[in-house]
Amino acid sequence: MQPAGGPPLPPPHPPMPPGPAPVPGLPVPPPARAAHTAVAVLLIGPAGAGKTTVARYWADHRAAPTAHISLDDVREWVRSGFADPRSGWNEHCEAQYRLARRTCGFAARGFLAGGISCILDDAVFPDRPAVGLGGWKRHIGPGLLPVVLLPGLEIVLERNARRTGNRRLGDEEVARIHGRMAGWYGSGLPIIDNSRHDVATTARLLDEAVAHALSRAPAAP
């Protein structure tokens, strides 16, 4: 039937066929929110924990676009007047780390705004929340997902010994940092002990920790 004097009405669209029923025994696909949400992950751990290696591998092998933002790389943009922490921690080291964290936070917000996930790595201490985890949340936002990478001290010392340049620290300093990192136990943050895991396995455990955190986060209005 068509209105008098008007053009003919288009035929009605056929109803959409129902989607396939879930198959018993197979996992239900994740909701679209979890599959497409851009996330910012902060990988915490001592020197020699493998943070940079794991973060880069995780970003390289994700299905979703993901950027790796290395705090050490950004800090080393300073070519002249670089404050080398091996010479002793001082106000110049503190200032350069603070500026590097702010720069990384700015970059992370830009990636998130473009729908690209990112992962950052830093040696954040539990006993310094104002400049550590709290500072990163101020730079990036409350949706930051922190995960702790904490292998045993022997593993950390062995890995640090293979490092070169200003990223290699003395054994006493590495032991001191590792001891302070133990304060993350009991914090409620996910902790991965990768003492006996290769990079691929550690990245898979990181993926599981991030997926679990996203599943518990409240949905955006």
N, C-alpha and C positions, 0 to 999 in steps of 0.2 A: 504494500500500500504506500502511496506517495501523496504529499500535500498538493492540493490543486494549484496549478500555475507555478509550481516550484520544481527544482531539479529532482531527479529520482534519488532516494535515499540509498546509501551504500548497503550492501548485504551485511548482516550481523557477523562479527568475528566468531569463529568456532571457539568453544571453551578450550583452555590450555589443558593438555593431558597431565594427569597427576604424575609427580616425580616417582622415581623407583622406591619401593619399600626397602627399609634397611634389611640387610641379610643377617640372620642370626649368626653370631660368632665373629662378625667383622666389626672393626671399630667404626663408630659413627664419625663422619667428617667433622672437623672443628668448625665452629661458627665463623662467618665471614669476618667478624671483628678480630678474632685471634689470628686469622690468616693474613689480614691486610693491614693491621695496625703497625705503624712505625714505632719502634721502641728505641730507647737509649739505655744501654747497659754499661755499668761501671764495674770493671773487673779489678778487684782489690787483691793485693798480695805483696809479699816482701820481694826484694831484689833476688832474682834467681828462681822465682816461682814459675816462670814461663808465661807470664801475663801477655807480653807482646806477641810471642809466638802463637799462643792459643787464640788471642783476639784476632790476629791477622787471618789465621786458618778459619775461624768461625765466620768472619766476614766474607772470606773468599768462597765458602761452600754453602752459604745460605741460599735458598730459592728466592727470597725477597731481597731487593737491593739494600745493601748494607755497607757502611763506611767504617773504616778503622781510623780512629783519631788517637795518635800516640802522643802522650804528654811529653815524653823524652824527646821525640822528634821536634815538636813545637818549641820546646825549651832550647834546643840546640840551633834554632834559627839565629840565636845571638852568636855572631862570629867574632866580634871584637869585644873584649871585656866580659867574656863568658865566666860565670862563677862556678868553678869546678868543685862539687861537694867533696871530692877526695882530699882537697886541701883544708877541709874543716868546714863545718856548717856555720854560716854567718848571715848577717842581714842581707847581703847581696844575693846569696843562694835563695833565701826566703822570698825576696822580692821577685826574682826571676821565676821561681816556681809559681808564685801567686799570679803573675802576669800570664804565664803559660796556661794555667788552669782557666783563667778568665777567657783567654783566646780559644781554648778548646771548647768551653761552654758555649761561646758565641757560634762556633762552627757547628756544634751539635744542634743547637736550636735552628740553624739554617737548614741542616739536613732534614730534621724532623718536619719543618714547615714545608719542605718539598716532598714529603712522603717517603723519605729514605731513612732507614734505621741506622744506628751507629753504635759502636762499642768503643769505650775509652778504658785506659788502664792506668792505675796509679797506686802508689804505696800509701794508702790512707790508714791512719792510726785510729783505733777506737777511743783512745784517751784524748783526742784532740778534735771533737766534733765540730767546733766552730770553723776550723780551717780545713777539715776533712770532709766527711760525708755531708755535713750540713752545708759546707761551702759549695760542694758540687750540686746539691739540690737547689741552692740559690741560683747557681749559674744556669742550670738546665731546666729545673722544675720538679715538682713533687712526684711526677711519674717516673723518675729515674729508677732503674732496677739494679741495685748493687748485688754482686755475687763475689764471694771470697774464694781465692785460690790459695790454698795453704798446704803445701807438701811438708814433709819432715825436714828438720834442720840439716841432716846429712845431705839430703838431696839438694837443698837450696845452696849449701856450700859448694857442692860439686858443680852445679850448674853455673854458679857465679864465677868459679875458677876458670870456666871456659869463655867468659865474656872478655871483651877487649875495650880499650879506650876508657873514657870517663864513666862508663856504665859498670865497670868492674869495681867493687868495693872491697875493703879489707874484711877478713874473716870475722874480726870482733864486731865490726859495724853490722855485718849481715846477721850475726847471731843476736845482736841487740834488737835489730828491726824485727827479726822473726819472733823473738820473745814478746815484743809489744803486740804483734799481730795475733797472738794467742788470745788476746782480749776479745776477739770477735766471737769466740765460742760463748754461747749463751745469749748472743745478741738478737737471735731470731733470723739473722741473714743466712741464706744458703751458703754452705761451705763445701768446697770440693777439695779433697785430698788427692792430688794427682801424683803422689809419690811413685805409684806403680802403673800409671796410665800413660799411654802414648798421647800425642797431640790430638789425633782423631777421636779417641775415646773421651778425652777431656772435653773436647768441643761438643761431643754428643751429650755429655752430662750437663754442660752449660746450656745447651739447647733445652734440655728437660727442665732445668731450673727456671729458665726464662718463661717457658710455656706454662709452668705451674704458677709463676707469679702473675702472668697475664690472666689465667683462669680465675684467680682470686681477686683481681682488680675490679672495682665497680665499673659498669658500663657507662660510657659517656651519655649525657642526656640528649 
